[in-house]
Amino acid sequence: DVSYRYTNAKSTVLKNVSLTINQGQHVVVVGENGAGKSTLVKLLVGLYQPTSGDILIDGEDLATIDTASWHRHLGVLSQDFIKYDFATAKDNIVYGDVSRPFSSARLNHAITMAEAEFLYDLPKGLDNYVDQWMEDNDGNKGLELSGGQWQRLALARNFYRDSPFIVLDEPTSAIDALAESRIFKHLFAERHKTIITVSHRLSTIKRADMIYLLKQGRIVEHGSYEQLLEAGGEFCRMFESQLK
């Protein structure tokens, strides 16, 4: 029964939202722009506190849990991710988890998961700078990455963190549809991880265990892809062009 209103806002962004996410479940949140998807994500990860209602982790109110303790279990990536322009490709990924010793196996696995193998082909491989204003000790300038390449690099950083709870808020907007489909095929194959993602691409959405459709701050439909298709309601209307 969670609601949220931004300070000085005239209307409530989220209105009496109730849902349950089970361990190991893969959830996709969909809805038009302004439906409250990103706000819901920020509430779940503890960046915002509900105006009313409660968010419970195993029955315990998230408001009473130490934020840093909760964040240690999370791997979060939003549309506005951090670019470490001063760092190499390798460091951009490894900064995802500096609490444990470096693992080359985790690094290579994260790159594969994120479809970021292009990093190996940089002039100095993973030791290459990813900004043209940086240069190494030999005077070689870094290479500027495209928007889609940066998103894959940021995804690799998220996957290197190897968190049990992954939250992705449309972090693949600049990645082509086929690559995104492969990325989420890799990710959703990890059944031991709980995953929440916000997406507008049907290839990603149909892989989810549960889909929640937000409209004007309320959950108006939920179910599996097949169930929502069969219902022929709001979900079908929203994705009509992609379904055709």
One Martini backbone bead per residue (centre of mass of N, CA, C, O) as a GRO file, in nm:
protein
  244
    1ASP     BB    1   0.060   0.062   0.023
    2VAL     BB    2   0.225   0.259  -0.169
    3SER     BB    3   0.316   0.605  -0.149
    4TYR     BB    4   0.418   0.903  -0.358
    5ARG     BB    5   0.545   1.242  -0.292
    6TYR     BB    6   0.674   1.512  -0.401
    7THR     BB    7   0.801   1.794  -0.324
    8ASN     BB    8   0.554   2.025  -0.414
    9ALA     BB    9   0.361   1.844  -0.537
   10LYS     BB   10   0.032   1.799  -0.662
   11SER     BB   11   0.090   1.491  -0.705
   12THR     BB   12   0.082   1.149  -0.695
   13VAL     BB   13   0.290   0.908  -0.822
   14LEU     BB   14   0.212   0.691  -0.606
   15LYS     BB   15  -0.079   0.454  -0.561
   16ASN     BB   16  -0.128   0.198  -0.373
   17VAL     BB   17   0.118  -0.004  -0.384
   18SER     BB   18   0.113  -0.368  -0.444
   19LEU     BB   19   0.379  -0.615  -0.388
   20THR     BB   20   0.556  -0.928  -0.469
   21ILE     BB   21   0.898  -1.044  -0.419
   22ASN     BB   22   1.076  -1.317  -0.490
   23GLN     BB   23   1.316  -1.523  -0.463
   24GLY     BB   24   1.437  -1.547  -0.798
   25GLN     BB   25   1.275  -1.336  -0.933
   26HIS     BB   26   1.152  -1.207  -1.253
   27VAL     BB   27   1.102  -0.857  -1.303
   28VAL     BB   28   0.875  -0.639  -1.486
   29VAL     BB   29   0.845  -0.289  -1.553
   30VAL     BB   30   0.570  -0.109  -1.689
   31GLY     BB   31   0.520   0.200  -1.880
   32GLU     BB   32   0.469   0.505  -1.918
   33ASN     BB   33   0.565   0.804  -1.909
   34GLY     BB   34   0.513   0.888  -1.567
   35ALA     BB   35   0.405   0.623  -1.402
   36GLY     BB   36   0.655   0.541  -1.170
   37LYS     BB   37   0.901   0.348  -1.210
   38SER     BB   38   1.155   0.496  -1.091
   39THR     BB   39   1.030   0.547  -0.816
   40LEU     BB   40   0.997   0.253  -0.736
   41VAL     BB   41   1.296   0.181  -0.747
   42LYS     BB   42   1.393   0.393  -0.531
   43LEU     BB   43   1.230   0.263  -0.304
   44LEU     BB   44   1.347  -0.030  -0.308
   45VAL     BB   45   1.659   0.084  -0.257
   46GLY     BB   46   1.630   0.343  -0.043
   47LEU     BB   47   1.627   0.649  -0.156
   48TYR     BB   48   1.331   0.639  -0.072
   49GLN     BB   49   1.042   0.731   0.114
   50PRO     BB   50   0.742   0.676   0.190
   51THR     BB   51   0.458   0.855   0.243
   52SER     BB   52   0.309   0.572   0.235
   53GLY     BB   53   0.360   0.289   0.372
   54ASP     BB   54   0.541  -0.031   0.307
   55ILE     BB   55   0.872  -0.179   0.305
   56LEU     BB   56   0.952  -0.527   0.290
   57ILE     BB   57   1.212  -0.738   0.434
   58ASP     BB   58   1.124  -1.018   0.547
   59GLY     BB   59   0.913  -0.822   0.729
   60GLU     BB   60   1.107  -0.577   0.729
   61ASP     BB   61   1.148  -0.254   0.759
   62LEU     BB   62   1.339  -0.058   0.560
   63ALA     BB   63   1.354   0.197   0.755
   64THR     BB   64   1.520   0.003   0.981
   65ILE     BB   65   1.743  -0.038   0.778
   66ASP     BB   66   2.054  -0.031   0.691
   67THR     BB   67   2.146   0.102   0.400
   68ALA     BB   68   2.430  -0.023   0.355
   69SER     BB   69   2.339  -0.314   0.402
   70TRP     BB   70   2.139  -0.326   0.162
   71HIS     BB   71   2.341  -0.234  -0.070
   72ARG     BB   72   2.524  -0.495  -0.060
   73HIS     BB   73   2.281  -0.663  -0.222
   74LEU     BB   74   2.315  -0.459  -0.465
   75GLY     BB   75   2.250  -0.405  -0.825
   76VAL     BB   76   2.258  -0.082  -0.977
   77LEU     BB   77   2.099   0.047  -1.288
   78SER     BB   78   2.070   0.335  -1.474
   79GLN     BB   79   2.054   0.574  -1.711
   80ASP     BB   80   2.238   0.748  -1.494
   81PHE     BB   81   2.541   0.666  -1.511
   82ILE     BB   82   2.867   0.617  -1.434
   83LYS     BB   83   3.167   0.778  -1.557
   84TYR     BB   84   3.509   0.677  -1.562
   85ASP     BB   85   3.718   0.875  -1.736
   86PHE     BB   86   4.000   0.819  -1.569
   87ALA     BB   87   3.967   0.519  -1.650
   88THR     BB   88   3.979   0.211  -1.726
   89ALA     BB   89   3.805  -0.049  -1.829
   90LYS     BB   90   3.866  -0.229  -1.589
   91ASP     BB   91   3.805  -0.022  -1.361
   92ASN     BB   92   3.510   0.035  -1.442
   93ILE     BB   93   3.432  -0.255  -1.341
   94VAL     BB   94   3.574  -0.301  -1.058
   95TYR     BB   95   3.421  -0.064  -0.907
   96GLY     BB   96   3.167  -0.245  -0.837
   97ASP     BB   97   3.391  -0.411  -0.637
   98VAL     BB   98   3.599  -0.319  -0.345
   99SER     BB   99   3.541  -0.541  -0.103
  100ARG     BB  100   3.695  -0.740  -0.288
  101PRO     BB  101   3.894  -0.924  -0.442
  102PHE     BB  102   4.022  -0.964  -0.729
  103SER     BB  103   3.854  -1.110  -1.032
  104SER     BB  104   3.899  -1.247  -1.340
  105ALA     BB  105   3.651  -1.426  -1.362
  106ARG     BB  106   3.439  -1.204  -1.302
  107LEU     BB  107   3.525  -1.015  -1.527
  108ASN     BB  108   3.476  -1.203  -1.775
  109HIS     BB  109   3.181  -1.266  -1.707
  110ALA     BB  110   3.074  -0.975  -1.720
  111ILE     BB  111   3.149  -0.922  -2.016
  112THR     BB  112   2.974  -1.147  -2.135
  113MET     BB  113   2.699  -1.061  -2.016
  114ALA     BB  114   2.733  -0.755  -2.158
  115GLU     BB  115   2.851  -0.767  -2.444
  116ALA     BB  116   3.186  -0.653  -2.399
  117GLU     BB  117   3.421  -0.772  -2.600
  118PHE     BB  118   3.536  -0.507  -2.732
  119LEU     BB  119   3.751  -0.449  -2.509
  120TYR     BB  120   3.972  -0.652  -2.616
  121ASP     BB  121   4.013  -0.462  -2.896
  122LEU     BB  122   4.166  -0.268  -2.775
  123PRO     BB  123   4.483  -0.165  -2.797
  124LYS     BB  124   4.503  -0.237  -2.456
  125GLY     BB  125   4.246  -0.333  -2.382
  126LEU     BB  126   4.158  -0.314  -2.051
  127ASP     BB  127   4.400  -0.081  -2.029
  128ASN     BB  128   4.224   0.116  -2.164
  129TYR     BB  129   4.120   0.413  -2.221
  130VAL     BB  130   3.773   0.584  -2.232
  131ASP     BB  131   3.923   0.866  -2.293
  132GLN     BB  132   4.072   1.112  -2.493
  133TRP     BB  133   4.204   1.278  -2.236
  134MET     BB  134   4.355   1.022  -2.190
  135GLU     BB  135   4.691   0.895  -2.101
  136ASP     BB  136   4.953   0.711  -2.107
  137ASN     BB  137   5.295   0.664  -2.053
  138ASP     BB  138   5.324   0.657  -2.391
  139GLY     BB  139   5.094   0.869  -2.511
  140ASN     BB  140   4.826   0.720  -2.528
  141LYS     BB  141   4.517   0.761  -2.619
  142GLY     BB  142   4.208   0.737  -2.565
  143LEU     BB  143   3.887   0.592  -2.625
  144GLU     BB  144   3.587   0.667  -2.749
  145LEU     BB  145   3.270   0.588  -2.658
  146SER     BB  146   2.978   0.486  -2.709
  147GLY     BB  147   2.674   0.465  -2.574
  148GLY     BB  148   2.649   0.153  -2.591
  149GLN     BB  149   2.931   0.089  -2.473
  150TRP     BB  150   2.886   0.222  -2.200
  151GLN     BB  151   2.648   0.042  -2.117
  152ARG     BB  152   2.811  -0.223  -2.119
  153LEU     BB  153   3.018  -0.135  -1.911
  154ALA     BB  154   2.813  -0.082  -1.682
  155LEU     BB  155   2.699  -0.369  -1.677
  156ALA     BB  156   2.964  -0.507  -1.603
  157ARG     BB  157   2.984  -0.369  -1.328
  158ASN     BB  158   2.726  -0.491  -1.215
  159PHE     BB  159   2.808  -0.798  -1.260
  160TYR     BB  160   3.070  -0.793  -1.089
  161ARG     BB  161   2.922  -0.763  -0.816
  162ASP     BB  162   2.735  -1.013  -0.769
  163SER     BB  163   2.437  -0.979  -0.690
  164PRO     BB  164   2.129  -1.103  -0.564
  165PHE     BB  165   2.020  -0.799  -0.639
  166ILE     BB  166   1.874  -0.672  -0.939
  167VAL     BB  167   1.866  -0.330  -1.080
  168LEU     BB  168   1.701  -0.211  -1.388
  169ASP     BB  169   1.679   0.123  -1.546
  170GLU     BB  170   1.706   0.151  -1.856
  171PRO     BB  171   2.033   0.066  -1.957
  172THR     BB  172   1.960  -0.006  -2.298
  173SER     BB  173   1.880   0.234  -2.503
  174ALA     BB  174   2.168   0.216  -2.690
  175ILE     BB  175   2.097  -0.077  -2.749
  176ASP     BB  176   2.041  -0.313  -2.941
  177ALA     BB  177   1.797  -0.549  -2.951
  178LEU     BB  178   1.973  -0.806  -2.982
  179ALA     BB  179   2.172  -0.748  -2.751
  180GLU     BB  180   1.963  -0.724  -2.528
  181SER     BB  181   1.851  -1.009  -2.555
  182ARG     BB  182   2.119  -1.150  -2.478
  183ILE     BB  183   2.163  -1.024  -2.202
  184PHE     BB  184   1.888  -1.130  -2.077
  185LYS     BB  185   1.947  -1.424  -2.124
  186HIS     BB  186   2.183  -1.438  -1.933
  187LEU     BB  187   2.046  -1.318  -1.678
  188PHE     BB  188   1.779  -1.506  -1.663
  189ALA     BB  189   1.956  -1.774  -1.615
  190GLU     BB  190   1.987  -1.662  -1.315
  191ARG     BB  191   1.792  -1.808  -1.074
  192HIS     BB  192   1.941  -1.694  -0.798
  193LYS     BB  193   1.835  -1.418  -0.895
  194THR     BB  194   1.705  -1.105  -0.827
  195ILE     BB  195   1.494  -0.929  -1.074
  196ILE     BB  196   1.469  -0.580  -1.173
  197THR     BB  197   1.305  -0.433  -1.461
  198VAL     BB  198   1.305  -0.165  -1.692
  199SER     BB  199   1.098  -0.188  -1.994
  200HIS     BB  200   1.013  -0.166  -2.371
  201ARG     BB  201   1.102  -0.456  -2.458
  202LEU     BB  202   0.964  -0.750  -2.555
  203SER     BB  203   1.210  -0.945  -2.542
  204THR     BB  204   1.238  -0.891  -2.231
  205ILE     BB  205   0.952  -0.914  -2.108
  206LYS     BB  206   0.888  -1.224  -2.190
  207ARG     BB  207   1.111  -1.341  -1.969
  208ALA     BB  208   0.936  -1.297  -1.738
  209ASP     BB  209   0.757  -1.397  -1.458
  210MET     BB  210   0.673  -1.085  -1.397
  211ILE     BB  211   0.428  -0.830  -1.471
  212TYR     BB  212   0.414  -0.471  -1.424
  213LEU     BB  213   0.156  -0.226  -1.472
  214LEU     BB  214   0.184   0.117  -1.500
  215LYS     BB  215  -0.075   0.377  -1.424
  216GLN     BB  216  -0.078   0.659  -1.277
  217GLY     BB  217   0.060   0.501  -1.012
  218ARG     BB  218  -0.073   0.221  -1.092
  219ILE     BB  219  -0.164  -0.109  -1.074
  220VAL     BB  220  -0.345  -0.262  -1.352
  221GLU     BB  221  -0.137  -0.501  -1.417
  222HIS     BB  222  -0.069  -0.865  -1.382
  223GLY     BB  223   0.173  -1.105  -1.507
  224SER     BB  224   0.230  -1.291  -1.749
  225TYR     BB  225   0.265  -1.273  -2.075
  226GLU     BB  226   0.036  -1.473  -2.144
  227GLN     BB  227  -0.181  -1.350  -1.956
  228LEU     BB  228  -0.184  -1.062  -2.087
  229LEU     BB  229  -0.261  -1.150  -2.367
  230GLU     BB  230  -0.529  -1.292  -2.291
  231ALA     BB  231  -0.666  -1.036  -2.165
  232GLY     BB  232  -0.648  -0.778  -2.363
  233GLY     BB  233  -0.542  -0.511  -2.239
  234GLU     BB  234  -0.325  -0.268  -2.159
  235PHE     BB  235  -0.077  -0.420  -2.260
  236CYS     BB  236  -0.168  -0.460  -2.555
  237ARG     BB  237  -0.202  -0.157  -2.617
  238MET     BB  238   0.094  -0.068  -2.557
  239PHE     BB  239   0.218  -0.325  -2.757
  240GLU     BB  240   0.089  -0.335  -3.042
  241SER     BB  241   0.325  -0.278  -3.244
  242GLN     BB  242   0.511  -0.514  -3.145
  243LEU     BB  243   0.308  -0.749  -3.181
  244LYS     BB  244   0.289  -0.702  -3.501
   0.00000   0.00000   0.00000
